[in-house]
């Protein structure tokens, strides 16, 4: 099947419909995790002399690191949900390895996009497409950050306009979810996540290689 943004969105919607309440539950868990992360970082701010309005450097760092951990779980979950929507469990949301590779890939990709956006916006949009699969590759194939970025560039070659269209569609899906009193995000989030992974699977053309969720606390 030829990749197209519309097909990816359709896949996300059809997969969501197979277990709608399960996916809504997953989104609620992610919301709760983000709230807990905010509480923890807020407590750190208080201890280090800051506040919610004026967070400290330490509080910001704790918030960012916890956000990375949540993003890892979300990435692993949608990879597993795409490949086995009927069998995936909430345990897939806990996937703390490889934390530092994921952290580095996230930082490098964000820097590339951020610098590009400063440079007349267009280079940032290009970087956004080039490195859009980097963190997926860290979780799915266990690649290092530089390897993941290089492989993401390879996977997107020849499909960059359709992938840019997909990014716009995903943003639209989330925006519509937000407009629906915010509750729509509980549906829009899983649809967008599944569509995003579907694009990755279509272009990578390989068997899933994601490791099982690690129940240990070490990262």
Secondary structure, 3 states (H helix, E strand, C coil): CCCCHHHHHHHHHHHHHHCHHHHHHHHHHHHHHHHHHHHHHHHHHHHCCCCCCCCCHHHHHHHHHHHHHHHHHHHHHHHHHHHCCCCCCHHHHCCCCCHHHHHHHHHHHHHHHHHHHHCCCHHHHHHHHHCCCHHHHHHHHCCCHHHHHHHHHHHHCCCHHHHHHHHHHHHHHHHHHHHCCCCCHHHHHHHHHHHHHHHHHHHHCCCCCCCCCCCCCCC
